[in-house]
Amino acid sequence: MNHRRCVIGLCVACVFGAANAAPKTPVSIKSGFHTGSSFRELSSVAKRSYVAGFVDGALVAPLLDAPKGEIRWLERCVTGMTDDQLVAIVEKWLSENPVRWHESMNILAFVALKEGCTK
């Protein structure tokens, strides 16, 4: 499970790096390991691992040239939170947005945390 968490984290770092840089051309974000639907079917432990890996990857996005300032909102939000709290934010967002369950979870997790953390 730690290997999967590491891979997910690196994929997320790529997403943050690509999504938050000021590109001169449009950015294409690749699909991740899960969709919203498949994430919802994961066990509690797997959900916690996925979201923790997502956050870990996002926090190292500056290593891939994402501007450090673009993830400060996430750093402020997750400091002191447990993985259970992060999963609750993501699950709440998913339950309120079933029309997007077919989309890639790496994007949905980003949107869920961004909206949940900046309210």
OpenMM code with the backbone's topology and positions (N, CA, C; nanometers):
from openmm import Vec3, app, unit

residues = "MET ASN HIS ARG ARG CYS VAL ILE GLY LEU CYS VAL ALA CYS VAL PHE GLY ALA ALA ASN ALA ALA PRO LYS THR PRO VAL SER ILE LYS SER GLY PHE HIS THR GLY SER SER PHE ARG GLU LEU SER SER VAL ALA LYS ARG SER TYR VAL ALA GLY PHE VAL ASP GLY ALA LEU VAL ALA PRO LEU LEU ASP ALA PRO LYS GLY GLU ILE ARG TRP LEU GLU ARG CYS VAL THR GLY MET THR ASP ASP GLN LEU VAL ALA ILE VAL GLU LYS TRP LEU SER GLU ASN PRO VAL ARG TRP HIS GLU SER MET ASN ILE LEU ALA PHE VAL ALA LEU LYS GLU GLY CYS THR LYS".split()
positions = [
    Vec3(0.0824, -0.1189, 0.0000),
    Vec3(0.0000, 0.0000, 0.0000),
    Vec3(0.0867, 0.1251, 0.0000),
    Vec3(0.2036, 0.1227, 0.0641),
    Vec3(0.2900, 0.2398, 0.0655),
    Vec3(0.3414, 0.2710, -0.0740),
    Vec3(0.3686, 0.1671, -0.1556),
    Vec3(0.4132, 0.1883, -0.2929),
    Vec3(0.3038, 0.2611, -0.3706),
    Vec3(0.1803, 0.2162, -0.3561),
    Vec3(0.0684, 0.2805, -0.4252),
    Vec3(0.0549, 0.4251, -0.3795),
    Vec3(0.0697, 0.4490, -0.2504),
    Vec3(0.0593, 0.5849, -0.1965),
    Vec3(0.1679, 0.6730, -0.2575),
    Vec3(0.2880, 0.6212, -0.2724),
    Vec3(0.3985, 0.6956, -0.3321),
    Vec3(0.3686, 0.7284, -0.4779),
    Vec3(0.3183, 0.6310, -0.5530),
    Vec3(0.2862, 0.6522, -0.6939),
    Vec3(0.1749, 0.7559, -0.7072),
    Vec3(0.0729, 0.7433, -0.6253),
    Vec3(-0.0370, 0.8390, -0.6283),
    Vec3(0.0159, 0.9780, -0.5952),
    Vec3(0.1015, 0.9854, -0.4947),
    Vec3(0.1584, 1.1139, -0.4562),
    Vec3(0.2353, 1.1790, -0.5688),
    Vec3(0.3146, 1.1021, -0.6398),
    Vec3(0.3905, 1.1578, -0.7517),
    Vec3(0.2989, 1.2019, -0.8649),
    Vec3(0.1939, 1.1262, -0.8907),
    Vec3(0.0978, 1.1658, -0.9939),
    Vec3(0.0295, 1.2971, -0.9564),
    Vec3(-0.0049, 1.3100, -0.8307),
    Vec3(-0.0690, 1.4327, -0.7848),
    Vec3(0.0261, 1.5498, -0.7953),
    Vec3(0.1518, 1.5280, -0.7626),
    Vec3(0.2499, 1.6355, -0.7757),
    Vec3(0.2562, 1.6833, -0.9200),
    Vec3(0.2479, 1.5910, -1.0126),
    Vec3(0.2467, 1.6286, -1.1543),
    Vec3(0.1221, 1.7099, -1.1867),
    Vec3(0.0082, 1.6693, -1.1326),
    Vec3(-0.1164, 1.7421, -1.1554),
    Vec3(-0.1045, 1.8835, -1.1009),
    Vec3(-0.0568, 1.8979, -0.9774),
    Vec3(-0.0433, 2.0304, -0.9181),
    Vec3(0.0569, 2.1134, -0.9967),
    Vec3(0.1662, 2.0525, -1.0361),
    Vec3(0.2668, 2.1260, -1.1117),
    Vec3(0.2108, 2.1759, -1.2431),
    Vec3(0.1363, 2.0925, -1.3101),
    Vec3(0.0796, 2.1315, -1.4394),
    Vec3(-0.0393, 2.2254, -1.4235),
    Vec3(-0.1221, 2.2003, -1.3231),
    Vec3(-0.2438, 2.2795, -1.3073),
    Vec3(-0.2166, 2.4188, -1.2518),
    Vec3(-0.1118, 2.4354, -1.1753),
    Vec3(-0.0893, 2.5621, -1.1086),
    Vec3(0.0175, 2.6488, -1.1727),
    Vec3(0.0941, 2.5942, -1.2629),
    Vec3(0.1918, 2.6759, -1.3333),
    Vec3(0.1149, 2.7678, -1.4280),
    Vec3(0.1768, 2.8743, -1.4702),
    Vec3(0.1127, 2.9658, -1.5638),
    Vec3(0.1528, 2.9251, -1.7052),
    Vec3(0.0824, 2.8276, -1.7629),
    Vec3(0.1232, 2.7754, -1.8929),
    Vec3(0.0924, 2.8732, -2.0054),
    Vec3(0.1725, 2.8671, -2.1100),
    Vec3(0.1477, 2.9469, -2.2289),
    Vec3(0.0540, 2.8714, -2.3223),
    Vec3(0.0469, 2.7417, -2.3048),
    Vec3(-0.0440, 2.6591, -2.3836),
    Vec3(-0.1323, 2.5815, -2.2875),
    Vec3(-0.2474, 2.5355, -2.3345),
    Vec3(-0.3358, 2.4585, -2.2455),
    Vec3(-0.2652, 2.3355, -2.1884),
    Vec3(-0.3042, 2.3013, -2.0669),
    Vec3(-0.2453, 2.1867, -1.9981),
    Vec3(-0.3430, 2.0700, -2.0059),
    Vec3(-0.2901, 1.9538, -2.0338),
    Vec3(-0.3706, 1.8326, -2.0367),
    Vec3(-0.3353, 1.7490, -1.9142),
    Vec3(-0.4339, 1.7240, -1.8303),
    Vec3(-0.4133, 1.6429, -1.7105),
    Vec3(-0.4557, 1.4998, -1.7430),
    Vec3(-0.3676, 1.4065, -1.7205),
    Vec3(-0.3956, 1.2658, -1.7489),
    Vec3(-0.4870, 1.2069, -1.6425),
    Vec3(-0.5612, 1.1058, -1.6824),
    Vec3(-0.6477, 1.0355, -1.5879),
    Vec3(-0.5634, 0.9661, -1.4828),
    Vec3(-0.6172, 0.9572, -1.3628),
    Vec3(-0.5475, 0.8916, -1.2535),
    Vec3(-0.5887, 0.7463, -1.2399),
    Vec3(-0.5664, 0.6923, -1.1216),
    Vec3(-0.5944, 0.5516, -1.0947),
    Vec3(-0.7428, 0.5219, -1.0766),
    Vec3(-0.8179, 0.6197, -1.0306),
    Vec3(-0.9581, 0.5969, -0.9969),
    Vec3(-1.0473, 0.7041, -1.0570),
    Vec3(-1.1735, 0.6700, -1.0676),
    Vec3(-1.2778, 0.7679, -1.0948),
    Vec3(-1.3467, 0.7955, -0.9617),
    Vec3(-1.4358, 0.8922, -0.9616),
    Vec3(-1.5128, 0.9170, -0.8404),
    Vec3(-1.5906, 0.7935, -0.7981),
    Vec3(-1.6472, 0.7218, -0.8950),
    Vec3(-1.7237, 0.6002, -0.8644),
    Vec3(-1.6367, 0.4925, -0.8027),
    Vec3(-1.5200, 0.4678, -0.8605),
    Vec3(-1.4355, 0.3611, -0.8058),
    Vec3(-1.3780, 0.4001, -0.6703),
    Vec3(-1.3517, 0.5283, -0.6491),
    Vec3(-1.3058, 0.5743, -0.5173),
    Vec3(-1.4117, 0.5450, -0.4120),
    Vec3(-1.5370, 0.5709, -0.4442),
    Vec3(-1.6458, 0.5500, -0.3490),
    Vec3(-1.6585, 0.4039, -0.3068),
    Vec3(-1.6111, 0.3118, -0.3909),
    Vec3(-1.6188, 0.1691, -0.3614),
    Vec3(-1.5003, 0.1172, -0.2803),
    Vec3(-1.3987, 0.2005, -0.2619),
    Vec3(-1.2802, 0.1574, -0.1868),
    Vec3(-1.3125, 0.1368, -0.0393),
    Vec3(-1.2313, 0.0570, 0.0264),
    Vec3(-1.2445, 0.0409, 0.1714),
    Vec3(-1.2024, 0.1710, 0.2393),
    Vec3(-1.2357, 0.1832, 0.3645),
    Vec3(-1.1977, 0.3019, 0.4416),
    Vec3(-1.0463, 0.3198, 0.4442),
    Vec3(-0.9745, 0.2112, 0.4624),
    Vec3(-0.8279, 0.2179, 0.4673),
    Vec3(-0.7729, 0.2639, 0.3329),
    Vec3(-0.8264, 0.2101, 0.2239),
    Vec3(-0.7789, 0.2477, 0.0908),
    Vec3(-0.8108, 0.3942, 0.0609),
    Vec3(-0.9277, 0.4415, 0.1031),
    Vec3(-0.9614, 0.5834, 0.0840),
    Vec3(-0.8643, 0.6724, 0.1596),
    Vec3(-0.8341, 0.6349, 0.2835),
    Vec3(-0.7397, 0.7158, 0.3624),
    Vec3(-0.6026, 0.7174, 0.2966),
    Vec3(-0.5584, 0.6037, 0.2468),
    Vec3(-0.4288, 0.5960, 0.1789),
    Vec3(-0.4280, 0.6805, 0.0512),
    Vec3(-0.5360, 0.6721, -0.0249),
    Vec3(-0.5436, 0.7495, -0.1486),
    Vec3(-0.5354, 0.8987, -0.1191),
    Vec3(-0.6173, 0.9466, -0.0276),
    Vec3(-0.6207, 1.0901, 0.0005),
    Vec3(-0.4894, 1.1363, 0.0643),
    Vec3(-0.4316, 1.0553, 0.1517),
    Vec3(-0.3015, 1.0913, 0.2107),
    Vec3(-0.1945, 1.0980, 0.1022),
    Vec3(-0.1960, 1.0035, 0.0090),
    Vec3(-0.1009, 1.0057, -0.1016),
    Vec3(-0.1228, 1.1261, -0.1916),
    Vec3(-0.2487, 1.1610, -0.2130),
    Vec3(-0.2804, 1.2793, -0.2925),
    Vec3(-0.2213, 1.4039, -0.2283),
    Vec3(-0.2441, 1.4203, -0.0998),
    Vec3(-0.1929, 1.5380, -0.0286),
    Vec3(-0.0404, 1.5370, -0.0251),
    Vec3(0.0194, 1.4219, 0.0034),
    Vec3(0.1663, 1.4132, 0.0030),
    Vec3(0.2221, 1.4556, -0.1326),
    Vec3(0.1602, 1.4086, -0.2394),
    Vec3(0.2049, 1.4448, -0.3733),
    Vec3(0.1888, 1.5928, -0.4006),
    Vec3(0.0765, 1.6480, -0.3582),
    Vec3(0.0531, 1.7911, -0.3784),
    Vec3(0.1572, 1.8750, -0.3053),
    Vec3(0.1941, 1.8316, -0.1868),
    Vec3(0.2896, 1.9091, -0.1069),
    Vec3(0.4310, 1.9054, -0.1635),
    Vec3(0.4612, 1.8084, -0.2504),
    Vec3(0.5928, 1.8060, -0.3142),
    Vec3(0.5867, 1.8610, -0.4567),
    Vec3(0.4721, 1.9125, -0.4980),
    Vec3(0.4579, 1.9676, -0.6330),
    Vec3(0.5626, 2.0739, -0.6656),
    Vec3(0.6077, 2.1560, -0.5697),
    Vec3(0.7131, 2.2524, -0.6032),
    Vec3(0.8417, 2.1866, -0.6540),
    Vec3(0.8645, 2.0610, -0.6202),
    Vec3(0.9802, 1.9907, -0.6750),
    Vec3(0.9688, 1.9721, -0.8259),
    Vec3(0.8447, 1.9800, -0.8761),
    Vec3(0.8202, 1.9660, -1.0192),
    Vec3(0.7872, 2.1013, -1.0826),
    Vec3(0.8371, 2.2068, -1.0198),
    Vec3(0.8235, 2.3440, -1.0680),
    Vec3(0.6867, 2.4076, -1.0505),
    Vec3(0.5977, 2.3483, -0.9709),
    Vec3(0.4737, 2.4180, -0.9386),
    Vec3(0.5093, 2.5333, -0.8449),
    Vec3(0.4507, 2.6488, -0.8664),
    Vec3(0.4804, 2.7614, -0.7780),
    Vec3(0.4403, 2.7302, -0.6340),
    Vec3(0.5314, 2.7498, -0.5405),
    Vec3(0.5069, 2.7207, -0.3987),
    Vec3(0.3819, 2.7945, -0.3486),
    Vec3(0.3638, 2.9155, -0.3941),
    Vec3(0.2485, 2.9936, -0.3501),
    Vec3(0.1153, 2.9343, -0.3879),
    Vec3(0.1140, 2.8495, -0.4894),
    Vec3(-0.0110, 2.7902, -0.5358),
    Vec3(-0.0634, 2.6802, -0.4448),
    Vec3(0.0188, 2.6286, -0.3553),
    Vec3(-0.0303, 2.5231, -0.2656),
    Vec3(-0.0379, 2.5674, -0.1202),
    Vec3(-0.0149, 2.6944, -0.0947),
    Vec3(-0.0239, 2.7418, 0.0444),
    Vec3(-0.1616, 2.7170, 0.1048),
    Vec3(-0.2664, 2.7314, 0.0245),
    Vec3(-0.4009, 2.7049, 0.0737),
    Vec3(-0.4125, 2.5625, 0.1256),
    Vec3(-0.3478, 2.4682, 0.0550),
    Vec3(-0.3542, 2.3282, 0.0969),
    Vec3(-0.2730, 2.3070, 0.2243),
    Vec3(-0.1551, 2.3636, 0.2299),
    Vec3(-0.0718, 2.3517, 0.3502),
    Vec3(-0.1466, 2.4035, 0.4722),
    Vec3(-0.2085, 2.5219, 0.4580),
    Vec3(-0.2842, 2.5794, 0.5709),
    Vec3(-0.4013, 2.4902, 0.6093),
    Vec3(-0.4679, 2.4361, 0.5096),
    Vec3(-0.5872, 2.3559, 0.5347),
    Vec3(-0.5556, 2.2242, 0.6048),
    Vec3(-0.4551, 2.1520, 0.5580),
    Vec3(-0.4323, 2.0165, 0.6071),
    Vec3(-0.3488, 2.0092, 0.7339),
    Vec3(-0.2844, 2.1180, 0.7709),
    Vec3(-0.2016, 2.1156, 0.8908),
    Vec3(-0.2863, 2.0776, 1.0120),
    Vec3(-0.2489, 1.9701, 1.0766),
    Vec3(-0.3204, 1.9224, 1.1947),
    Vec3(-0.4379, 1.8313, 1.1657),
    Vec3(-0.4734, 1.8154, 1.0399),
    Vec3(-0.5860, 1.7276, 1.0046),
    Vec3(-0.5420, 1.5822, 1.0001),
    Vec3(-0.6368, 1.4947, 1.0232),
    Vec3(-0.6123, 1.3515, 1.0085),
    Vec3(-0.6555, 1.3083, 0.8683),
    Vec3(-0.6119, 1.1908, 0.8300),
    Vec3(-0.6548, 1.1384, 0.7009),
    Vec3(-0.8056, 1.1145, 0.6985),
    Vec3(-0.8638, 1.0820, 0.8127),
    Vec3(-1.0093, 1.0646, 0.8198),
    Vec3(-1.0821, 1.1954, 0.7883),
    Vec3(-1.0296, 1.3071, 0.8373),
    Vec3(-1.0912, 1.4367, 0.8086),
    Vec3(-1.0833, 1.4686, 0.6594),
    Vec3(-0.9678, 1.4408, 0.6001),
    Vec3(-0.9514, 1.4669, 0.4574),
    Vec3(-1.0466, 1.3820, 0.3739),
    Vec3(-1.0603, 1.2554, 0.4107),
    Vec3(-1.1539, 1.1679, 0.3395),
    Vec3(-1.2960, 1.2219, 0.3552),
    Vec3(-1.3308, 1.2704, 0.4732),
    Vec3(-1.4650, 1.3243, 0.4956),
    Vec3(-1.4922, 1.4433, 0.4037),
    Vec3(-1.3929, 1.5292, 0.3844),
    Vec3(-1.4085, 1.6437, 0.2934),
    Vec3(-1.4341, 1.5945, 0.1516),
    Vec3(-1.3536, 1.4989, 0.1080),
    Vec3(-1.3669, 1.4463, -0.0280),
    Vec3(-1.4997, 1.3726, -0.0453),
    Vec3(-1.5359, 1.2894, 0.0507),
    Vec3(-1.6617, 1.2153, 0.0403),
    Vec3(-1.7829, 1.3082, 0.0409),
    Vec3(-1.7787, 1.4124, 0.1215),
    Vec3(-1.8888, 1.5097, 0.1248),
    Vec3(-1.9039, 1.5747, -0.0116),
    Vec3(-1.7918, 1.6164, -0.0704),
    Vec3(-1.7970, 1.6805, -0.2011),
    Vec3(-1.8520, 1.5837, -0.3053),
    Vec3(-1.8053, 1.4601, -0.3029),
    Vec3(-1.8544, 1.3606, -0.3991),
    Vec3(-2.0042, 1.3374, -0.3830),
    Vec3(-2.0502, 1.3292, -0.2588),
    Vec3(-2.1932, 1.3047, -0.2371),
    Vec3(-2.2780, 1.4213, -0.2881),
    Vec3(-2.2216, 1.5406, -0.2906),
    Vec3(-2.2932, 1.6586, -0.3389),
    Vec3(-2.2783, 1.6792, -0.4899),
    Vec3(-2.1937, 1.6000, -0.5537),
    Vec3(-2.1665, 1.6173, -0.6968),
    Vec3(-2.1668, 1.4843, -0.7728),
    Vec3(-2.2750, 1.4072, -0.7644),
    Vec3(-2.2769, 1.2762, -0.8299),
    Vec3(-2.2643, 1.2840, -0.9817),
    Vec3(-2.2962, 1.3960, -1.0402),
    Vec3(-2.2854, 1.4111, -1.1848),
    Vec3(-2.1401, 1.3995, -1.2321),
    Vec3(-2.0450, 1.4108, -1.1405),
    Vec3(-1.9027, 1.4069, -1.1774),
    Vec3(-1.8328, 1.2765, -1.1402),
    Vec3(-1.9055, 1.1781, -1.0903),
    Vec3(-1.8443, 1.0532, -1.0451),
    Vec3(-1.7689, 0.9787, -1.1542),
    Vec3(-1.7995, 1.0015, -1.2783),
    Vec3(-1.7319, 0.9333, -1.3895),
    Vec3(-1.5945, 0.9944, -1.4184),
    Vec3(-1.5659, 1.1101, -1.3609),
    Vec3(-1.4402, 1.1797, -1.3876),
    Vec3(-1.3255, 1.1217, -1.3053),
    Vec3(-1.2057, 1.1567, -1.3459),
    Vec3(-1.0851, 1.1070, -1.2799),
    Vec3(-1.0732, 1.1611, -1.1373),
    Vec3(-1.0429, 1.0721, -1.0456),
    Vec3(-1.0373, 1.1070, -0.9045),
    Vec3(-0.9268, 1.2070, -0.8714),
    Vec3(-0.8176, 1.2082, -0.9464),
    Vec3(-0.7121, 1.3046, -0.9146),
    Vec3(-0.7638, 1.4477, -0.9303),
    Vec3(-0.8456, 1.4718, -1.0288),
    Vec3(-0.9041, 1.6050, -1.0474),
    Vec3(-1.0129, 1.6294, -0.9432),
    Vec3(-1.0971, 1.5286, -0.9191),
    Vec3(-1.2060, 1.5448, -0.8219),
    Vec3(-1.1524, 1.5709, -0.6814),
    Vec3(-1.0460, 1.5025, -0.6425),
    Vec3(-0.9874, 1.5251, -0.5101),
    Vec3(-0.9336, 1.6674, -0.4993),
    Vec3(-0.8702, 1.7152, -0.6048),
    Vec3(-0.8196, 1.8523, -0.6058),
    Vec3(-0.9344, 1.9513, -0.5856),
    Vec3(-1.0399, 1.9354, -0.6654),
    Vec3(-1.1545, 2.0255, -0.6574),
    Vec3(-1.2206, 2.0182, -0.5197),
    Vec3(-1.2379, 1.8960, -0.4695),
    Vec3(-1.3031, 1.8778, -0.3386),
    Vec3(-1.2247, 1.9465, -0.2281),
    Vec3(-1.0935, 1.9272, -0.2266),
    Vec3(-1.0112, 1.9894, -0.1221),
    Vec3(-1.0034, 2.1400, -0.1415),
    Vec3(-0.9923, 2.1850, -0.2633),
    Vec3(-0.9855, 2.3299, -0.2900),
    Vec3(-1.1132, 2.3964, -0.2411),
    Vec3(-1.2280, 2.3404, -0.2771),
    Vec3(-1.3539, 2.3985, -0.2338),
    Vec3(-1.3736, 2.3833, -0.0829),
    Vec3(-1.3386, 2.2675, -0.0294),
    Vec3(-1.3561, 2.2440, 0.1134),
    Vec3(-1.2627, 2.3253, 0.2007),
    Vec3(-1.1481, 2.3557, 0.1493),
    Vec3(-1.0478, 2.4268, 0.2282),
    Vec3(-1.0539, 2.5785, 0.2137),
    Vec3(-1.1228, 2.6261, 0.1147),
    Vec3(-1.1242, 2.7709, 0.0937),
    Vec3(-1.2589, 2.8329, 0.1267),
    Vec3(-1.3455, 2.7560, 0.1882),
    Vec3(-1.4778, 2.8096, 0.2279),
    Vec3(-1.4636, 2.8877, 0.3557),
] * unit.nanometer
topology = app.Topology()
chain = topology.addChain("A")
for resn in residues:
    res = topology.addResidue(resn, chain)
    for name in ("N", "CA", "C"):
        topology.addAtom(name, app.Element.getBySymbol(name[0]), res)
